[in-house]
Structure formats: C-alpha cells, structure tokens
Amino acid sequence: MREKIERLSIRARVAFIILCLEKSVENSSKPSKWQKVLDVFWLQTNIQFVDEWLYNISKVMPESILDDAYEENDTLSYNDYVELDFLYKTVPKYIFELMELAFECGTIELYGAIENKSERTIELVLKAIETMKQNDIVLPNIDLLKKFTITENSGWGRQFTREDIFNEPV
C-alpha cells in the first residue's frame, strides 16, 4: 500500500482520506447531515491556492464548532453551525480522527518544499487506513486516485473534483 500512496499527489492523498471519511459517515445514523462538511473538505482538491482551503476547513473542524462561539463567515451559516454542533456531539471519535488526518494532510506541507515524497503525508494516509481497519469499515479504492500523481505541480498534483475521481478513466 505504501508504494501506491507514494505515487499519489498530496491532493490525492487528502482525497483518499476524505473518501475514508465519507465511508465512515455512511455508517452513521445521519449521513445526509454531513454534506456541508464534506463539501468543504472536497474544496481542497480543486482549489488553486491550497492555503485558501485552510480558512474554509478550519470553520467546520470539531474544535471550531464544539469549543468556539459562532463567528459570521462565508463558509457556515449560523444554522449550519448549530446543526454541526448537535451532530458532532453524537459522532464516534474515529470520525473526528479522520477529519483531523485529512486536515493535517492538506496543510502539513503548505509552506515548505515537498521532499522525500512527503513522508509526513504518507504517514497520515497510513494512519487513516489503520483507523478504518480498527473500525471495520471498508477502504475506498485507492487505485481510483492513481491518475493524480506526485510528479505534477511540485507534488501537489493537478486540481480535480470528487466527480473526476469516478468519471475519468483509471
């Protein structure tokens, strides 16, 4: 598995963890309530300047919802915030772990050069895989992401959407 991960762009690694998150929330009692959160996560793979994603994603992370009062922003309405506050109080811990892993994978290399195929992001993907196995959740097909390689765009890879993963030839 490590060899497959090494060939993936940083964006594709984040996408894999997001696909893990999607599979995890499918097992929850309210998967439709997660769409807003998932939409914000998916911005990372299709945003030109990845550091802009940091602002958006921070608004839906568990700490921002559970520990902070609502502040007006373009990412979440007050109603979204209240809904997520209620939702986050009832989810299993491993879903938060996957959210953190996707967040970290998408931000850990933001301001430095990607070296050694980004060992740090490889480790985060491996942790996500372990989390999925520990919770008996089927892994997404990593081969769907092999078309998004680390050789493009200084390791970040080309921009793509969730739909591109499933609609482009493998």
C-alpha positions as CSV (number, residue, x, y, z in Angstrom):
1,M,0.0,0.0,0.0
2,R,2.8,2.4,0.8
3,E,4.1,2.2,-2.8
4,K,0.7,3.3,-4.1
5,I,0.5,6.2,-1.6
6,E,4.0,7.4,-2.5
7,R,2.9,7.8,-6.2
8,L,-0.2,9.9,-5.3
9,S,-0.1,13.7,-5.2
10,I,-0.8,15.5,-1.9
11,R,-4.2,16.4,-3.2
12,A,-4.9,12.7,-4.0
13,R,-3.8,11.7,-0.5
14,V,-6.1,14.2,1.0
15,A,-8.9,12.9,-1.3
16,F,-8.3,9.3,-0.1
17,I,-8.7,10.3,3.5
18,I,-11.9,12.2,2.6
19,L,-13.2,9.1,0.9
20,C,-12.4,7.2,4.1
21,L,-14.4,9.9,6.0
22,E,-17.3,9.5,3.6
23,K,-17.4,5.8,4.1
24,S,-17.3,6.4,7.8
25,V,-20.2,8.8,7.9
26,E,-22.2,6.5,5.6
27,N,-22.2,4.2,8.6
28,S,-23.5,6.9,10.9
29,S,-27.2,7.4,11.7
30,K,-27.3,10.8,9.8
31,P,-25.1,10.7,6.7
32,S,-27.0,13.5,4.9
33,K,-26.2,15.9,7.7
34,W,-22.5,15.6,6.7
35,Q,-22.8,17.0,3.2
36,K,-21.8,20.6,4.2
37,V,-18.7,19.3,5.9
38,L,-17.8,17.0,3.1
39,D,-18.2,19.8,0.5
40,V,-15.8,22.0,2.4
41,F,-13.3,19.1,2.7
42,W,-13.5,18.5,-1.1
43,L,-12.6,22.1,-1.8
44,Q,-9.0,21.2,-1.1
45,T,-8.6,19.1,-4.2
46,N,-9.9,21.7,-6.6
47,I,-8.7,25.0,-5.2
48,Q,-5.9,26.8,-7.0
49,F,-4.1,28.1,-3.9
50,V,-4.3,25.4,-1.3
51,D,-3.6,27.7,1.6
52,E,-7.1,29.3,1.0
53,W,-8.6,26.0,2.0
54,L,-7.1,26.4,5.4
55,Y,-9.5,29.2,6.2
56,N,-12.6,27.3,5.0
57,I,-11.8,24.0,6.6
58,S,-11.0,25.5,10.0
59,K,-14.6,26.7,10.2
60,V,-16.0,23.1,10.1
61,M,-13.4,21.3,12.3
62,P,-14.7,19.9,15.5
63,E,-12.8,22.2,17.8
64,S,-14.2,25.3,16.0
65,I,-17.7,24.0,16.4
66,L,-17.6,22.5,19.8
67,D,-15.2,24.9,21.5
68,D,-15.8,28.2,19.9
69,A,-18.8,30.6,19.7
70,Y,-20.1,31.2,16.2
71,E,-18.5,34.0,14.2
72,E,-20.0,35.3,11.0
73,N,-18.2,33.8,8.0
74,D,-18.7,32.8,4.4
75,T,-18.3,29.1,5.0
76,L,-21.0,28.3,7.5
77,S,-24.3,30.0,8.4
78,Y,-25.4,30.2,12.0
79,N,-27.9,27.4,11.2
80,D,-25.2,25.2,9.8
81,Y,-23.1,25.8,12.9
82,V,-25.9,24.8,15.2
83,E,-26.6,21.7,13.2
84,L,-23.0,20.7,13.2
85,D,-22.7,21.4,17.0
86,F,-25.6,19.0,17.6
87,L,-24.2,16.4,15.1
88,Y,-20.6,16.5,16.4
89,K,-21.8,15.7,20.0
90,T,-23.1,12.4,18.8
91,V,-20.4,11.0,16.4
92,P,-17.8,8.3,17.1
93,K,-14.3,9.5,17.9
94,Y,-12.8,7.9,14.8
95,I,-14.8,10.2,12.5
96,F,-13.0,13.2,14.2
97,E,-9.7,11.4,13.8
98,L,-10.3,11.1,10.1
99,M,-11.3,14.7,9.9
100,E,-8.0,15.7,11.6
101,L,-6.0,13.4,9.4
102,A,-7.5,15.0,6.2
103,F,-7.0,18.5,7.6
104,E,-3.4,17.8,8.6
105,C,-2.6,16.0,5.3
106,G,-3.9,19.1,3.4
107,T,-2.0,21.6,5.4
108,I,1.2,20.0,6.7
109,E,3.2,20.8,3.5
110,L,1.6,24.2,2.8
111,Y,4.7,26.4,3.3
112,G,7.6,24.1,2.7
113,A,9.1,22.2,-0.2
114,I,7.9,18.6,-0.6
115,E,10.8,16.3,0.0
116,N,11.1,12.5,0.1
117,K,7.7,12.1,-1.5
118,S,6.2,13.8,1.6
119,E,6.8,11.1,4.2
120,R,4.6,13.1,6.6
121,T,1.5,12.9,4.4
122,I,2.2,9.2,3.6
123,E,2.1,8.5,7.4
124,L,-1.2,10.3,7.7
125,V,-2.8,8.2,5.0
126,L,-1.4,5.1,6.7
127,K,-3.0,6.2,9.9
128,A,-6.3,6.7,8.2
129,I,-6.1,3.2,6.8
130,E,-5.4,1.9,10.3
131,T,-8.4,3.8,11.7
132,M,-10.6,2.3,9.0
133,K,-9.4,-1.2,9.7
134,Q,-9.8,-0.8,13.5
135,N,-13.4,0.3,13.0
136,D,-14.2,-2.5,10.4
137,I,-15.0,0.0,7.6
138,V,-14.2,-1.0,4.0
139,L,-11.4,1.1,2.5
140,P,-12.1,3.1,-0.6
141,N,-10.4,2.0,-3.8
142,I,-7.0,3.8,-3.8
143,D,-6.5,2.9,-7.4
144,L,-9.1,5.4,-8.4
145,L,-6.6,8.1,-7.4
146,K,-3.5,6.8,-9.2
147,K,-4.1,9.2,-12.1
148,F,-3.3,12.1,-9.8
149,T,0.5,11.8,-9.4
150,I,3.1,13.4,-7.2
151,T,5.1,14.3,-10.3
152,E,2.7,17.1,-11.1
153,N,2.6,20.7,-9.7
154,S,5.5,20.3,-7.2
155,G,4.0,17.3,-5.6
156,W,0.5,18.8,-5.0
157,G,-0.8,17.4,-8.3
158,R,-3.4,18.8,-10.6
159,Q,-6.7,20.1,-9.4
160,F,-9.7,17.7,-9.5
161,T,-13.1,17.3,-8.1
162,R,-14.7,14.3,-6.4
163,E,-16.6,13.6,-9.6
164,D,-13.3,13.5,-11.6
165,I,-12.2,10.5,-9.4
166,F,-15.0,8.4,-10.6
167,N,-15.6,9.8,-14.1
168,E,-12.1,9.8,-15.6
169,P,-10.6,6.6,-17.0
170,V,-8.4,4.8,-14.5
